[in-house]
Amino acid sequence: MTFPGMIPRRPEDALAVGFTYTGISEEVHAFDVDSGSPVARSFEGLLEICYTLQLRSGWTLQPDFQYIGILAAMC
């Protein structure tokens, strides 16, 4: 989701937030268990937050934060 113009004096700026989730198949989970891995993966999630700052016409600065996490159960 993108939220443009959140600061009244900066209508060209935008804040963006994204999240995604994916499950790990039972086969991969079983492989982790069978291979002796200390943890068995069950899902992966991603969170991304960025802010686009309009410096001047045609020039932007966009810092970006991403976090990728894998939830795993102890075997």
SETIKE-336104 format. One record per atom (N, C-alpha, C): atom name; x, y negated, z negated; residue number from 1; residue in three letters. Coordinates in steps of 0.02 Angstrom, whole numbers, plus 50000, padded with zeros to 5 digits. Layout:
% SETIKE-336104
+----+-------+-------+-------+-----+-----+
|  a |     X |     Y |     Z |   k |   r |
+----+-------+-------+-------+-----+-----+
| CA |     X |     Y |     Z | NUM | ALA |
...
+----+-------+-------+-------+-----+-----+
//
This chain:
% SETIKE-336104
+----+-------+-------+-------+-----+-----+
|  a |     X |     Y |     Z |   k |   r |
+----+-------+-------+-------+-----+-----+
|  N | 50042 | 50057 | 50000 |   1 | MET |
| CA | 50000 | 50000 | 50000 |   1 | MET |
|  C | 50045 | 49939 | 50000 |   1 | MET |
|  N | 50026 | 49890 | 50039 |   2 | THR |
| CA | 50064 | 49828 | 50043 |   2 | THR |
|  C | 50019 | 49771 | 50020 |   2 | THR |
|  N | 50047 | 49728 | 49978 |   3 | PHE |
| CA | 50011 | 49671 | 49951 |   3 | PHE |
|  C | 50046 | 49607 | 49974 |   3 | PHE |
|  N | 50023 | 49576 | 50029 |   4 | PRO |
| CA | 50055 | 49515 | 50052 |   4 | PRO |
|  C | 50031 | 49453 | 50013 |   4 | PRO |
|  N | 50074 | 49403 | 50010 |   5 | GLY |
| CA | 50055 | 49338 | 49981 |   5 | GLY |
|  C | 50034 | 49339 | 49909 |   5 | GLY |
|  N | 50066 | 49380 | 49868 |   6 | MET |
| CA | 50047 | 49384 | 49798 |   6 | MET |
|  C | 50067 | 49321 | 49759 |   6 | MET |
|  N | 50117 | 49285 | 49783 |   7 | ILE |
| CA | 50138 | 49222 | 49752 |   7 | ILE |
|  C | 50110 | 49166 | 49796 |   7 | ILE |
|  N | 50068 | 49123 | 49770 |   8 | PRO |
| CA | 50034 | 49072 | 49811 |   8 | PRO |
|  C | 50081 | 49029 | 49854 |   8 | PRO |
|  N | 50139 | 49011 | 49829 |   9 | ARG |
| CA | 50185 | 48969 | 49867 |   9 | ARG |
|  C | 50227 | 49009 | 49917 |   9 | ARG |
|  N | 50220 | 49076 | 49917 |  10 | ARG |
| CA | 50259 | 49119 | 49962 |  10 | ARG |
|  C | 50213 | 49167 | 49999 |  10 | ARG |
|  N | 50172 | 49141 | 50045 |  11 | PRO |
| CA | 50122 | 49182 | 50079 |  11 | PRO |
|  C | 50151 | 49235 | 50126 |  11 | PRO |
|  N | 50214 | 49228 | 50147 |  12 | GLU |
| CA | 50245 | 49275 | 50193 |  12 | GLU |
|  C | 50279 | 49334 | 50156 |  12 | GLU |
|  N | 50287 | 49329 | 50091 |  13 | ASP |
| CA | 50317 | 49384 | 50052 |  13 | ASP |
|  C | 50267 | 49441 | 50045 |  13 | ASP |
|  N | 50293 | 49501 | 50031 |  14 | ALA |
| CA | 50248 | 49558 | 50022 |  14 | ALA |
|  C | 50280 | 49608 | 49973 |  14 | ALA |
|  N | 50238 | 49636 | 49931 |  15 | LEU |
| CA | 50257 | 49690 | 49886 |  15 | LEU |
|  C | 50226 | 49754 | 49914 |  15 | LEU |
|  N | 50266 | 49807 | 49918 |  16 | ALA |
| CA | 50241 | 49871 | 49943 |  16 | ALA |
|  C | 50256 | 49925 | 49891 |  16 | ALA |
|  N | 50208 | 49970 | 49882 |  17 | VAL |
| CA | 50214 | 50025 | 49835 |  17 | VAL |
|  C | 50190 | 50088 | 49872 |  17 | VAL |
|  N | 50229 | 50141 | 49868 |  18 | GLY |
| CA | 50209 | 50203 | 49900 |  18 | GLY |
|  C | 50223 | 50262 | 49855 |  18 | GLY |
|  N | 50183 | 50313 | 49862 |  19 | PHE |
| CA | 50191 | 50375 | 49824 |  19 | PHE |
|  C | 50173 | 50433 | 49868 |  19 | PHE |
|  N | 50212 | 50486 | 49864 |  20 | THR |
| CA | 50195 | 50547 | 49901 |  20 | THR |
|  C | 50208 | 50607 | 49856 |  20 | THR |
|  N | 50172 | 50660 | 49869 |  21 | TYR |
| CA | 50176 | 50721 | 49830 |  21 | TYR |
|  C | 50175 | 50780 | 49878 |  21 | TYR |
|  N | 50215 | 50829 | 49865 |  22 | THR |
| CA | 50212 | 50891 | 49904 |  22 | THR |
|  C | 50222 | 50950 | 49856 |  22 | THR |
|  N | 50183 | 51001 | 49868 |  23 | GLY |
| CA | 50190 | 51062 | 49828 |  23 | GLY |
|  C | 50245 | 51106 | 49855 |  23 | GLY |
|  N | 50274 | 51146 | 49813 |  24 | ILE |
| CA | 50324 | 51195 | 49833 |  24 | ILE |
|  C | 50289 | 51262 | 49839 |  24 | ILE |
|  N | 50301 | 51298 | 49893 |  25 | SER |
| CA | 50266 | 51361 | 49906 |  25 | SER |
|  C | 50282 | 51413 | 49852 |  25 | SER |
|  N | 50236 | 51460 | 49845 |  26 | GLU |
| CA | 50246 | 51515 | 49798 |  26 | GLU |
|  C | 50308 | 51556 | 49817 |  26 | GLU |
|  N | 50322 | 51561 | 49883 |  27 | GLU |
| CA | 50380 | 51599 | 49905 |  27 | GLU |
|  C | 50445 | 51566 | 49881 |  27 | GLU |
|  N | 50449 | 51500 | 49886 |  28 | VAL |
| CA | 50509 | 51465 | 49863 |  28 | VAL |
|  C | 50515 | 51469 | 49787 |  28 | VAL |
|  N | 50458 | 51462 | 49753 |  29 | HIS |
| CA | 50458 | 51468 | 49680 |  29 | HIS |
|  C | 50483 | 51538 | 49660 |  29 | HIS |
|  N | 50456 | 51590 | 49694 |  30 | ALA |
| CA | 50477 | 51659 | 49679 |  30 | ALA |
|  C | 50551 | 51670 | 49695 |  30 | ALA |
|  N | 50576 | 51639 | 49748 |  31 | PHE |
| CA | 50647 | 51644 | 49765 |  31 | PHE |
|  C | 50689 | 51615 | 49709 |  31 | PHE |
|  N | 50669 | 51556 | 49683 |  32 | ASP |
| CA | 50706 | 51526 | 49628 |  32 | ASP |
|  C | 50709 | 51573 | 49568 |  32 | ASP |
|  N | 50653 | 51605 | 49553 |  33 | VAL |
| CA | 50650 | 51651 | 49495 |  33 | VAL |
|  C | 50693 | 51712 | 49509 |  33 | VAL |
|  N | 50686 | 51742 | 49569 |  34 | ASP |
| CA | 50722 | 51803 | 49586 |  34 | ASP |
|  C | 50798 | 51793 | 49592 |  34 | ASP |
|  N | 50818 | 51732 | 49612 |  35 | SER |
| CA | 50890 | 51720 | 49621 |  35 | SER |
|  C | 50925 | 51703 | 49556 |  35 | SER |
|  N | 50887 | 51699 | 49501 |  36 | GLY |
| CA | 50918 | 51686 | 49436 |  36 | GLY |
|  C | 50928 | 51612 | 49422 |  36 | GLY |
|  N | 50896 | 51569 | 49461 |  37 | SER |
| CA | 50902 | 51497 | 49449 |  37 | SER |
|  C | 50873 | 51482 | 49380 |  37 | SER |
|  N | 50906 | 51436 | 49342 |  38 | PRO |
| CA | 50880 | 51420 | 49275 |  38 | PRO |
|  C | 50813 | 51383 | 49276 |  38 | PRO |
|  N | 50796 | 51355 | 49334 |  39 | VAL |
| CA | 50732 | 51321 | 49342 |  39 | VAL |
|  C | 50700 | 51343 | 49408 |  39 | VAL |
|  N | 50634 | 51342 | 49410 |  40 | ALA |
| CA | 50598 | 51360 | 49471 |  40 | ALA |
|  C | 50557 | 51300 | 49493 |  40 | ALA |
|  N | 50569 | 51276 | 49554 |  41 | ARG |
| CA | 50535 | 51217 | 49579 |  41 | ARG |
|  C | 50460 | 51229 | 49588 |  41 | ARG |
|  N | 50420 | 51177 | 49574 |  42 | SER |
| CA | 50348 | 51184 | 49584 |  42 | SER |
|  C | 50318 | 51127 | 49625 |  42 | SER |
|  N | 50346 | 51066 | 49621 |  43 | PHE |
| CA | 50325 | 51012 | 49666 |  43 | PHE |
|  C | 50378 | 50958 | 49670 |  43 | PHE |
|  N | 50371 | 50915 | 49720 |  44 | GLU |
| CA | 50416 | 50859 | 49729 |  44 | GLU |
|  C | 50375 | 50796 | 49738 |  44 | GLU |
|  N | 50396 | 50743 | 49707 |  45 | GLY |
| CA | 50360 | 50679 | 49713 |  45 | GLY |
|  C | 50409 | 50623 | 49730 |  45 | GLY |
|  N | 50384 | 50572 | 49763 |  46 | LEU |
| CA | 50425 | 50514 | 49782 |  46 | LEU |
|  C | 50387 | 50451 | 49765 |  46 | LEU |
|  N | 50421 | 50404 | 49734 |  47 | LEU |
| CA | 50394 | 50338 | 49719 |  47 | LEU |
|  C | 50440 | 50287 | 49753 |  47 | LEU |
|  N | 50410 | 50241 | 49790 |  48 | GLU |
| CA | 50450 | 50188 | 49823 |  48 | GLU |
|  C | 50417 | 50121 | 49809 |  48 | GLU |
|  N | 50458 | 50072 | 49791 |  49 | ILE |
| CA | 50435 | 50004 | 49779 |  49 | ILE |
|  C | 50484 | 49958 | 49815 |  49 | ILE |
|  N | 50457 | 49912 | 49855 |  50 | CYS |
| CA | 50500 | 49863 | 49888 |  50 | CYS |
|  C | 50465 | 49796 | 49891 |  50 | CYS |
|  N | 50506 | 49744 | 49896 |  51 | TYR |
| CA | 50480 | 49676 | 49901 |  51 | TYR |
|  C | 50513 | 49642 | 49960 |  51 | TYR |
|  N | 50474 | 49618 | 50007 |  52 | THR |
| CA | 50500 | 49583 | 50065 |  52 | THR |
|  C | 50497 | 49508 | 50052 |  52 | THR |
|  N | 50555 | 49477 | 50051 |  53 | LEU |
| CA | 50561 | 49406 | 50036 |  53 | LEU |
|  C | 50577 | 49369 | 50101 |  53 | LEU |
|  N | 50532 | 49325 | 50123 |  54 | GLN |
| CA | 50543 | 49286 | 50183 |  54 | GLN |
|  C | 50590 | 49228 | 50165 |  54 | GLN |
|  N | 50652 | 49232 | 50189 |  55 | LEU |
| CA | 50701 | 49180 | 50173 |  55 | LEU |
|  C | 50690 | 49118 | 50216 |  55 | LEU |
|  N | 50680 | 49130 | 50281 |  56 | ARG |
| CA | 50662 | 49077 | 50329 |  56 | ARG |
|  C | 50637 | 49113 | 50391 |  56 | ARG |
|  N | 50612 | 49078 | 50439 |  57 | SER |
| CA | 50583 | 49109 | 50498 |  57 | SER |
|  C | 50632 | 49158 | 50531 |  57 | SER |
|  N | 50613 | 49221 | 50534 |  58 | GLY |
| CA | 50655 | 49272 | 50564 |  58 | GLY |
|  C | 50706 | 49304 | 50518 |  58 | GLY |
|  N | 50710 | 49282 | 50455 |  59 | TRP |
| CA | 50758 | 49309 | 50407 |  59 | TRP |
|  C | 50721 | 49333 | 50345 |  59 | TRP |
|  N | 50730 | 49397 | 50329 |  60 | THR |
| CA | 50699 | 49425 | 50269 |  60 | THR |
|  C | 50751 | 49463 | 50229 |  60 | THR |
|  N | 50737 | 49470 | 50166 |  61 | LEU |
| CA | 50777 | 49511 | 50120 |  61 | LEU |
|  C | 50729 | 49561 | 50089 |  61 | LEU |
|  N | 50748 | 49626 | 50090 |  62 | GLN |
| CA | 50701 | 49677 | 50065 |  62 | GLN |
|  C | 50737 | 49727 | 50020 |  62 | GLN |
|  N | 50742 | 49711 | 49955 |  63 | PRO |
| CA | 50768 | 49761 | 49908 |  63 | PRO |
|  C | 50718 | 49819 | 49903 |  63 | PRO |
|  N | 50744 | 49879 | 49893 |  64 | ASP |
| CA | 50703 | 49939 | 49893 |  64 | ASP |
|  C | 50724 | 49985 | 49837 |  64 | ASP |
|  N | 50676 | 50013 | 49802 |  65 | PHE |
| CA | 50689 | 50062 | 49749 |  65 | PHE |
|  C | 50653 | 50126 | 49767 |  65 | PHE |
|  N | 50689 | 50182 | 49765 |  66 | GLN |
| CA | 50658 | 50247 | 49778 |  66 | GLN |
|  C | 50678 | 50295 | 49722 |  66 | GLN |
|  N | 50629 | 50335 | 49701 |  67 | TYR |
| CA | 50642 | 50387 | 49652 |  67 | TYR |
|  C | 50612 | 50451 | 49678 |  67 | TYR |
|  N | 50652 | 50503 | 49682 |  68 | ILE |
| CA | 50628 | 50568 | 49704 |  68 | ILE |
|  C | 50635 | 50616 | 49645 |  68 | ILE |
|  N | 50581 | 50648 | 49626 |  69 | GLY |
| CA | 50582 | 50694 | 49570 |  69 | GLY |
|  C | 50557 | 50762 | 49589 |  69 | GLY |
|  N | 50587 | 50812 | 49562 |  70 | ILE |
| CA | 50566 | 50881 | 49572 |  70 | ILE |
|  C | 50547 | 50909 | 49504 |  70 | ILE |
|  N | 50485 | 50931 | 49498 |  71 | LEU |
| CA | 50463 | 50962 | 49436 |  71 | LEU |
|  C | 50479 | 51036 | 49440 |  71 | LEU |
|  N | 50513 | 51059 | 49390 |  72 | ALA |
| CA | 50532 | 51129 | 49389 |  72 | ALA |
|  C | 50516 | 51159 | 49321 |  72 | ALA |
|  N | 50496 | 51220 | 49322 |  73 | ALA |
| CA | 50481 | 51257 | 49261 |  73 | ALA |
|  C | 50542 | 51297 | 49240 |  73 | ALA |
|  N | 50555 | 51300 | 49176 |  74 | MET |
| CA | 50611 | 51341 | 49152 |  74 | MET |
|  C | 50594 | 51414 | 49163 |  74 | MET |
|  N | 50642 | 51452 | 49188 |  75 | CYS |
| CA | 50631 | 51523 | 49200 |  75 | CYS |
|  C | 50645 | 51564 | 49138 |  75 | CYS |
+----+-------+-------+-------+-----+-----+
//
